[in-house]
Amino acid sequence: MVDQKCLSFREMKRVSGSEIIKIFSDVAGDITIVVDGESFLLHKFPLVSRSGKIRKMVADAKDSNSSKLELHNIPGGPQTFELAVKFCYGMNFEITTANVASLRCAAEYLEMTEDYRDENLIARTEVYLNEVVVQSLEKSVEVLSICEMLPPVAEEVGIVNRCVEAVAVNACKEQLVSGLSRLDCNGESAELKSGCLEWWIEDLSALGIDYYQRVVCAMGRAGIRPDSITASLMHYAQASLKGIGKFQIWNPARMKSNRTMAENDQRTILETLVSLLPNEKSSSIPQNFLFGMLRMGIMVDASIACKLELERRIAFRLEMVSLDDLLIPSIQTGDSLFDVDTVHRILINFLQRIEDEDNDNCGYESEGLGSPGHGSLLKVGRLIDAYLAEIAPDPYLSLQKFIAMLEILPDYSRVIDDGLYRAIDIYLKAHPMLTEHECKKLCKFIDCQKLSQEASNHAAQNDRLPVQMAVRVLYFEQLRLQNALSGSSGDGFLSQRMSSGVPSAAMSPRDNYASLRRENRELKLEISRMRVRLSELEKEQMFMKQGMIDKSGNGKTFLTSISKGIGRIGIFNGPTGGKRQKSSRKSRGDGKTGRSRRYSVS
């Protein structure tokens, strides 16, 4: 900001259609300097006394009487050159964070060093940078944002590096000061806790991605909390990646070669932000944010390494994912509605993580159903069953992709197969053109022993299933009934499993351990299934007791009350919509309510 008393020294004159700026109008100028098309009518003496570049240009001029010089690519343009000229004339003006970077670069360009005059412009701007700018995080960020518009000389004179390090150091100071505030916020409301977050997170969003990357790396070296860095990355992504990819979602046929410059910039921003994410063990990154970044990466065709890194991070805590997160739309023409391949790769990473955790554990107590790894696997099993049921109605979903999703999870990831059966039933209904062989191929993934009473009742009457599947269901239902009547708890089956799992003496110690670990897991799963069966028997007993009570009140027979109780359990009963025995099934299902269809979309 120029001092008001100095404005009288500056005037403009129109000469031959162009403007000539006169800094000091009382004395006729003897040299004209042109800067980016603007002419300045000046005086040689104050200029050559402080600027080494202008002194050399005047001395090297072929015509000693030449009164016109041209300066090309001066940092900051004519506005900054005018401030430099005022400094040469000794006029008062204020150095601020808005002009100090351009003034420092212009002074370097004009060679305004101490060799020509003490306390020249370079020295004056350096004092302001060191005593004012680098002492403040906010001012350092502001100067950095201005340096993005300056030529590489800003990097050469060290402004960028000093400001980057100043932001990191001042952020560390803020972190120490805010530590007490965070302690005070622990017992307060959520609104107060949010107010304790670092205020500088929003300021950093004004930087370009290159300088922002350097600042975040400097913060990591300085010891900033990973959670604070994660919060900054999330805020920067929300501010910089708004509205990305909407056109591709609705028009997947768009060619990659037609990608706009803005989308290329978005791709660079996304890949840089992913590379800056802290280690997943040191910071808790929200899964919905990672999925949002992954969707954007798919839309802008980010690098394979970038997308694989996001998939690996998602798989690290896949048990925390919601169903909506997994429903990633596909942008490829002629493909299924959802990106099944990406979810499949995430599952592979998740299973690899579980296997690595199992290998790291040395004791038997850490294995099996009660281990944290297996608990995560059971959660993921339920999640994938829900995901399969959601994508199954897609008419474009190929059988190969659906089977690939079915077979990737191990058998011990499901205590019961009701969710798996429901997903396969929905797929069979949405794809009526499947051959009998393909139907059998699908149904082999269902373990009839792991179906609940309701699912077994539904499967026994489901015309979409192969006959062999219905026979297996009825067979295991008969075994279950026999065990219930005889009071057996499935000890014969357990003993069969145990005898089949005894490790051989010829096996290596590592194989013995793996076999025992697998057997331990299977036995605990069988115990869980027996608990489910016991719960079903208790419900049946409750209905039977209720029927005996109702017998004395309304004259109903004991057998009638039992059948009514069993009918209440069979929520899977209902018309299956099959073509075989259509008329007879219709006559039997006229009196059933819509509740019997709640388990399946059939």
C-alpha positions in Angstrom: 0.0 0.0 0.0 1.6 3.3 -1.2 1.7 6.2 1.3 -1.0 8.8 0.4 1.4 11.7 0.4 3.4 10.1 -2.4 0.5 9.8 -4.9 1.2 13.3 -6.3 4.5 12.0 -7.7 2.8 9.5 -10.0 0.9 10.4 -13.1 -0.1 8.8 -16.4 0.1 10.3 -19.8 -1.3 9.0 -23.0 1.4 9.0 -25.7 0.7 7.5 -29.1 -2.1 5.3 -27.8 0.0 3.9 -25.0 0.3 4.8 -21.3 3.5 6.3 -19.9 3.8 6.2 -16.1 5.8 9.1 -14.6 6.9 8.4 -11.0 8.4 11.8 -10.4 6.8 14.5 -12.5 8.6 17.6 -11.3 11.8 16.8 -13.2 11.8 15.6 -16.8 12.7 12.0 -17.2 15.7 10.8 -19.2 15.0 7.1 -19.6 12.0 5.0 -20.5 11.7 1.5 -19.3 9.1 -0.9 -20.9 7.8 -3.7 -18.7 5.3 -6.1 -20.2 3.9 -3.4 -22.5 3.8 -0.7 -19.9 6.2 2.3 -20.2 7.7 4.1 -17.3 9.4 7.5 -17.8 12.1 7.6 -15.2 15.5 9.0 -14.2 18.7 7.1 -14.6 20.5 8.2 -11.5 18.2 6.7 -8.8 17.8 3.5 -10.8 21.5 2.8 -11.5 22.4 3.6 -7.9 20.4 0.7 -6.6 19.9 -1.8 -9.5 22.8 -3.6 -10.9 20.8 -4.9 -13.8 19.7 -1.5 -15.0 23.3 -0.2 -14.5 24.7 -2.9 -16.8 22.0 -2.4 -19.4 22.7 1.3 -19.5 26.4 0.7 -19.7 26.1 -1.9 -22.4 23.8 0.1 -24.6 25.3 0.6 -28.1 23.9 4.1 -28.3 25.0 6.1 -25.2 22.2 8.5 -25.8 19.6 5.7 -25.9 16.7 6.5 -23.6 14.7 3.3 -23.8 15.2 -0.1 -22.2 13.0 -3.2 -22.1 12.7 -5.6 -19.2 11.2 -9.0 -19.9 9.6 -11.5 -17.5 10.1 -9.4 -14.4 8.5 -11.2 -11.4 5.3 -9.6 -10.3 4.9 -7.6 -13.6 4.6 -3.8 -13.9 2.9 -3.5 -10.4 5.9 -4.9 -8.6 8.4 -3.0 -10.8 6.6 0.2 -9.8 7.1 -0.6 -6.1 10.8 -1.3 -6.8 11.1 2.0 -8.6 9.5 3.8 -5.7 12.1 2.2 -3.4 14.8 3.5 -5.7 13.4 7.0 -5.4 13.2 6.7 -1.7 9.4 6.9 -1.5 7.5 5.4 1.4 5.4 2.3 0.8 4.4 -0.7 3.0 5.9 -4.2 2.6 3.1 -6.7 3.3 2.6 -10.5 3.0 0.8 -9.8 -0.3 3.8 -8.2 -2.0 6.9 -9.3 -0.1 7.4 -12.5 -2.3 7.1 -10.6 -5.6 9.3 -7.8 -4.3 12.0 -10.2 -3.2 11.9 -11.9 -6.6 11.9 -8.6 -8.5 14.8 -7.4 -6.3 16.7 -10.5 -7.3 15.9 -9.9 -10.9 17.0 -6.3 -10.8 20.2 -7.2 -8.7 19.3 -4.8 -5.9 22.1 -6.1 -3.6 24.2 -4.6 -0.9 27.0 -4.1 -3.5 25.3 -1.1 -4.8 23.6 0.4 -1.7 23.3 -0.5 2.0 19.9 -1.7 3.1 18.9 -2.4 -0.5 15.6 -4.0 -1.5 16.8 -7.5 -1.1 18.0 -6.9 2.5 14.7 -5.1 3.3 12.5 -7.9 2.0 14.7 -10.6 3.7 14.2 -8.8 7.1 10.4 -8.9 6.6 10.4 -12.5 5.6 12.5 -13.6 8.6 11.0 -11.4 11.3 7.3 -11.4 10.2 6.4 -14.1 7.7 8.1 -17.2 9.1 7.0 -16.4 12.6 3.4 -16.9 11.6 1.7 -20.0 10.2 -1.0 -17.9 8.5 1.4 -15.5 6.9 3.6 -18.3 5.7 0.7 -20.0 4.0 -0.4 -16.7 2.4 3.1 -16.1 1.0 3.3 -19.7 -0.3 0.0 -19.3 -2.2 1.5 -16.1 -3.9 4.7 -17.9 -4.8 2.7 -20.3 -6.9 2.1 -17.5 -9.3 5.8 -16.4 -9.4 8.5 -17.8 -11.7 11.1 -20.3 -10.4 13.2 -17.5 -8.9 10.9 -17.7 -5.8 12.3 -21.2 -5.3 15.9 -20.2 -6.1 15.9 -17.4 -3.4 14.6 -19.9 -0.8 11.2 -18.3 -0.1 9.3 -21.5 -0.7 11.5 -23.7 1.5 11.5 -21.3 4.4 7.7 -20.9 4.3 7.2 -24.7 4.1 9.3 -25.3 7.1 7.8 -22.4 8.9 4.3 -23.8 8.4 5.5 -27.2 9.8 7.2 -25.6 12.8 4.3 -23.3 13.7 1.9 -26.2 13.3 3.9 -28.1 15.9 3.7 -25.2 18.2 -0.1 -25.0 17.7 -0.3 -28.7 18.4 1.4 -28.3 21.7 -0.8 -25.4 22.7 -4.0 -27.2 21.6 -3.0 -30.3 23.6 -4.4 -28.6 26.7 -7.5 -27.5 24.9 -8.1 -31.1 23.7 -7.9 -32.3 27.3 -10.4 -29.6 28.3 -12.7 -30.8 25.5 -12.8 -34.4 26.5 -15.7 -33.9 28.9 -17.6 -31.4 26.8 -20.1 -31.5 23.9 -19.4 -32.6 20.3 -19.6 -28.9 19.2 -16.8 -27.9 21.5 -14.7 -30.8 20.5 -15.0 -29.9 16.9 -13.9 -26.4 17.8 -10.6 -27.8 19.2 -9.5 -29.1 15.8 -6.5 -27.3 14.2 -7.6 -24.1 12.6 -4.8 -24.3 10.1 -6.4 -27.2 8.3 -8.7 -24.9 6.4 -5.9 -22.5 5.6 -3.8 -25.2 3.9 -6.6 -25.9 1.4 -5.8 -22.6 -0.4 -2.4 -24.1 -1.5 -1.9 -25.8 -4.8 -1.3 -29.5 -4.7 2.5 -29.3 -5.2 3.1 -26.9 -2.3 0.5 -28.7 -0.2 2.4 -31.9 -0.7 5.6 -30.3 0.5 3.9 -28.9 3.5 2.4 -32.2 4.6 5.7 -34.0 4.2 7.4 -31.3 6.3 4.7 -31.7 8.9 5.2 -35.5 9.0 8.9 -35.0 9.6 8.2 -32.4 12.3 6.0 -34.7 14.3 2.5 -33.5 13.6 -0.1 -36.1 14.7 -1.2 -38.4 11.9 -4.9 -37.8 12.8 -4.3 -34.1 12.2 -2.7 -34.8 8.8 -5.6 -37.1 7.9 -8.1 -34.4 8.8 -6.2 -31.9 6.6 -6.1 -34.4 3.7 -9.8 -35.0 4.0 -10.6 -31.3 4.1 -8.3 -30.6 1.1 -10.0 -33.4 -0.9 -13.4 -32.1 -0.1 -12.4 -28.6 -1.2 -10.5 -29.6 -4.4 -12.4 -32.6 -5.7 -16.0 -31.2 -5.8 -18.3 -32.5 -8.5 -15.7 -34.7 -10.1 -16.8 -37.4 -12.5 -20.5 -36.6 -12.7 -20.4 -36.8 -16.5 -18.8 -40.2 -16.5 -21.3 -41.7 -14.2 -24.2 -41.0 -16.5 -22.2 -41.4 -19.7 -19.8 -44.3 -19.3 -19.1 -44.4 -23.1 -17.1 -41.3 -22.9 -13.6 -41.9 -24.3 -10.6 -41.4 -22.1 -8.9 -39.4 -24.8 -11.6 -36.7 -24.3 -10.7 -36.1 -20.7 -10.6 -32.4 -20.0 -7.7 -30.5 -18.5 -9.6 -30.0 -15.2 -10.1 -33.8 -14.9 -6.4 -34.3 -15.5 -5.7 -31.9 -12.6 -8.2 -33.8 -10.5 -6.4 -37.0 -11.2 -3.0 -35.5 -10.1 -4.6 -34.1 -6.9 -6.2 -37.5 -6.1 -3.0 -39.5 -6.7 -1.0 -37.0 -4.6 -3.4 -37.1 -1.7 -3.4 -40.9 -1.7 0.4 -40.9 -1.5 0.2 -38.6 1.5 -2.1 -40.8 3.6 -0.5 -41.8 6.9 0.1 -45.4 7.8 -3.2 -47.2 8.5 -1.9 -48.4 11.9 -1.0 -44.9 13.1 -4.2 -43.1 12.0 -7.8 -44.1 11.7 -9.0 -43.0 8.2 -12.8 -43.2 7.7 -13.8 -46.0 5.4 -16.4 -43.8 3.6 -13.6 -41.3 2.7 -11.5 -44.1 1.3 -14.4 -45.4 -0.8 -15.1 -41.9 -2.0 -11.5 -41.5 -3.1 -11.6 -44.9 -4.8 -14.8 -44.0 -6.7 -13.1 -40.8 -7.9 -10.0 -42.7 -8.8 -12.1 -45.0 -11.0 -13.9 -42.1 -12.7 -10.7 -40.1 -13.5 -8.8 -43.2 -14.4 -6.2 -42.9 -11.7 -3.0 -44.9 -11.9 -3.3 -48.6 -11.0 -0.9 -48.2 -8.1 -3.2 -45.5 -6.6 -6.3 -47.6 -6.9 -4.6 -50.7 -5.5 -3.3 -48.6 -2.5 -6.9 -47.5 -1.7 -8.2 -51.0 -2.0 -5.5 -52.3 0.3 -6.3 -49.6 2.9 -10.0 -50.4 2.7 -9.3 -54.1 3.2 -7.3 -53.4 6.3 -10.6 -52.6 8.2 -13.1 -54.2 5.9 -15.3 -55.3 8.8 -16.1 -51.6 9.4 -17.5 -51.0 5.9 -21.2 -50.5 5.3 -23.2 -52.1 2.4 -23.6 -48.8 0.6 -19.9 -48.3 0.5 -19.4 -51.5 -1.5 -22.0 -50.6 -4.1 -19.5 -49.0 -6.5 -21.1 -48.2 -9.8 -19.4 -49.6 -12.9 -18.4 -47.1 -15.6 -17.5 -49.7 -18.3 -20.0 -50.2 -21.1 -21.6 -53.6 -21.4 -20.6 -54.5 -17.9 -22.6 -55.1 -14.8 -24.2 -52.2 -13.0 -21.7 -52.5 -10.1 -18.0 -52.8 -10.0 -17.7 -56.4 -8.8 -14.0 -56.8 -9.7 -13.0 -54.0 -7.3 -14.8 -55.6 -4.4 -13.3 -59.0 -5.3 -9.8 -57.5 -5.1 -10.6 -55.9 -1.8 -11.7 -59.2 -0.4 -8.5 -60.8 -1.6 -6.5 -58.2 0.3 -8.7 -58.7 3.4 -8.2 -62.5 3.4 -4.4 -62.0 3.0 -4.5 -59.8 6.0 -6.4 -62.4 8.1 -3.9 -65.1 7.0 -0.9 -62.9 7.9 -2.4 -62.3 11.3 -3.0 -66.0 11.9 0.6 -66.7 10.9 1.8 -64.1 13.4 -0.1 -65.8 16.3 1.7 -68.6 17.9 -0.8 -70.0 20.5 -3.9 -72.1 20.0 -5.9 -69.7 22.2 -5.6 -67.0 19.7 -7.1 -69.2 16.9 -10.6 -70.1 16.2 -14.0 -68.5 16.6 -13.0 -66.2 19.5 -10.0 -64.6 17.9 -10.3 -61.0 16.6 -9.4 -62.1 13.1 -12.2 -64.6 13.0 -14.6 -62.1 14.4 -13.8 -59.8 11.6 -14.2 -62.6 9.1 -17.7 -63.4 10.4 -18.7 -59.7 10.0 -17.3 -59.6 6.5 -19.1 -62.9 5.7 -22.5 -61.3 6.6 -21.5 -58.1 4.7 -20.7 -60.0 1.5 -23.9 -62.1 1.8 -25.9 -58.8 1.9 -23.8 -57.4 -1.0 -24.4 -60.6 -3.1 -28.2 -60.2 -2.5 -28.0 -56.6 -3.6 -26.2 -57.2 -6.9 -27.9 -60.5 -7.7 -30.9 -58.9 -9.5 -28.6 -57.2 -12.0 -29.4 -58.9 -15.4 -25.9 -58.0 -16.7 -24.1 -59.7 -13.8 -22.3 -62.8 -15.3 -22.4 -66.2 -13.7 -18.6 -66.2 -13.6 -18.3 -63.0 -11.5 -21.1 -64.1 -9.2 -19.4 -67.5 -8.6 -16.1 -65.8 -8.0 -17.7 -63.7 -5.2 -19.3 -66.9 -3.8 -16.2 -69.0 -3.6 -13.7 -66.4 -2.4 -14.7 -66.6 1.3 -13.8 -69.8 3.2 -16.5 -72.0 4.7 -15.7 -70.9 8.3 -16.6 -67.3 7.5 -20.4 -68.2 7.9 -22.0 -69.8 10.9 -25.3 -70.2 8.9 -25.8 -70.0 5.2 -29.2 -68.3 5.2 -27.8 -65.1 3.6 -25.9 -67.1 1.0 -29.0 -69.0 0.1 -31.0 -65.8 -0.2 -28.5 -64.3 -2.6 -28.4 -67.4 -4.8 -32.2 -67.6 -4.8 -32.4 -64.0 -6.0 -29.9 -64.6 -8.7 -31.8 -67.6 -9.9 -35.0 -65.6 -10.1 -33.3 -62.7 -12.0 -31.6 -65.1 -14.5 -34.2 -67.7 -15.5 -32.2 -68.7 -18.6 -29.6 -70.5 -16.6 -29.1 -74.2 -17.5 -29.6 -77.0 -15.0 -25.9 -77.5 -14.8 -25.3 -73.8 -14.0 -28.0 -74.0 -11.3 -26.2 -77.0 -9.7 -22.9 -75.2 -9.9 -24.4 -72.3 -7.9 -26.2 -74.4 -5.3 -23.1 -76.5 -4.4 -21.9 -73.5 -2.4 -24.9 -73.9 0.0 -24.2 -76.1 3.0 -27.6 -77.6 3.8 -26.4 -78.4 7.4 -25.9 -74.7 7.9 -29.4 -73.6 6.9 -31.8 -72.6 9.6 -35.2 -74.1 10.0 -36.9 -71.3 8.2 -34.4 -71.4 5.3 -34.8 -75.2 5.0 -38.6 -74.9 4.8 -38.3 -72.4 2.1 -35.6 -74.3 0.1 -37.7 -77.5 0.3 -40.5 -75.8 -1.6 -38.4 -73.7 -4.0 -38.9 -74.7 -7.6 -35.9 -72.7 -8.7 -33.5 -75.1 -7.0 -32.3 -78.3 -8.6 -34.1 -81.5 -7.4 -30.9 -82.8 -5.8 -30.7 -79.6 -3.7 -34.2 -80.1 -2.4 -33.5 -83.8 -1.6 -30.4 -82.8 0.4 -32.4 -80.3 2.3 -35.1 -82.8 3.2 -32.5 -85.4 4.1 -30.7 -83.1 6.6 -34.1 -81.9 7.9 -35.0 -85.5 8.7 -31.7 -86.0 10.5 -32.3 -82.9 12.5 -35.8 -84.1 13.4 -34.4 -87.5 14.5 -31.8 -85.9 16.6 -34.5 -83.7 18.2 -36.8 -86.7 19.0 -33.9 -88.9 20.3 -32.5 -86.1 22.4 -29.2 -86.2 20.5 -27.1 -83.1 20.1 -25.2 -84.2 17.1 -22.5 -86.0 19.0 -22.1 -88.5 16.2 -21.4 -85.8 13.7 -18.9 -84.1 16.1 -17.1 -87.4 16.7 -16.9 -88.0 13.0 -15.3 -84.6 12.5 -12.9 -85.2 15.3 -11.8 -88.5 14.1 -11.3 -87.3 10.6 -9.1 -84.4 11.8 -6.5 -86.3 13.8 -3.1 -85.3 12.5 -0.9 -88.0 11.1 2.4 -88.7 12.6 3.9 -88.5 9.2 3.0 -84.9 8.8 5.5 -82.1 9.5 5.1 -80.0 12.7 4.0 -77.0 10.6 1.3 -79.1 8.8 0.2 -80.6 12.1 -0.3 -77.2 13.5 -2.2 -76.0 10.5 -4.4 -79.1 10.7 -5.1 -78.7 14.4 -5.9 -75.0 13.9 -8.3 -75.8 11.1 -10.0 -78.6 13.1 -10.3 -76.3 16.1 -12.0 -73.7 14.0 -14.4 -76.3 12.5 -15.4 -77.7 15.9 -16.1 -74.3 17.3 -18.2 -73.5 14.3 -20.2 -76.7 14.8 -20.8 -75.7 18.4 -22.2 -72.3 17.2 -24.5 -74.2 14.8 -25.7 -76.4 17.6 -26.5 -73.3 19.7 -28.6 -72.1 16.7 -30.4 -75.4 16.6 -31.0 -75.4 20.3 -32.6 -71.9 20.0 -34.9 -73.2 17.3 -36.0 -76.2 19.5 -36.7 -73.8 22.4 -38.9 -71.7 20.2 -40.8 -74.9 19.1 -41.2 -75.9 22.7 -42.6 -72.5 23.5 -45.2 -72.8 20.8 -46.1 -76.3 21.9 -46.7 -75.1 25.5 -48.8 -72.2 24.2 -50.9 -74.7 22.2 -51.5 -76.8 25.3 -52.7 -73.7 27.1 -55.0 -72.7 24.3 -56.5 -76.3 24.1 -58.5 -75.8 27.3 -59.8 -72.4 26.2 -61.0 -72.9 22.6 -61.3 -76.6 22.2 -58.5 -77.0 19.7 -56.7 -80.2 19.6 -53.1 -80.6 20.7 -51.9 -81.6 17.2 -53.6 -78.5 15.8 -51.7 -76.2 18.2 -48.4 -77.9 17.3 -49.0 -77.4 13.6 -49.9 -73.8 14.2 -46.7 -73.3 16.1 -44.6 -74.8 13.4 -46.4 -72.7 10.9 -45.4 -69.6 12.8 -41.8 -70.6 12.5 -41.9 -71.3 8.8 -41.6 -67.7 7.6 -40.0 -69.0 4.4 -43.1 -70.9 3.4 -44.9 -69.3 0.4 -45.5 -69.6 -3.3 -42.2 -70.0 -5.1 -43.4 -69.1 -8.5 -42.0 -72.2 -10.2 -43.5 -73.7 -13.3 -43.7 -77.3 -11.9 -46.9 -78.2 -9.9 -48.1 -74.7 -10.4 -51.8 -75.3 -9.9 -51.4 -77.4 -6.8 -49.0 -75.0 -5.1 -51.3 -72.1 -5.9 -54.2 -73.7 -4.3 -52.2 -74.4 -1.1 -50.7 -70.9 -0.9 -53.9 -68.8 -1.3 -54.3 -68.3 2.4 -50.7 -67.3 3.2 -49.8 -63.7 4.0 -47.1 -61.5 2.6 -44.8 -62.4 5.6 -43.9 -65.7 4.0 -42.1 -63.8 1.2 -40.1 -61.5 3.4 -36.9 -63.7 3.3 -36.6 -63.6 -0.5 -37.5 -61.2 -3.3 -39.3 -64.1 -5.0 
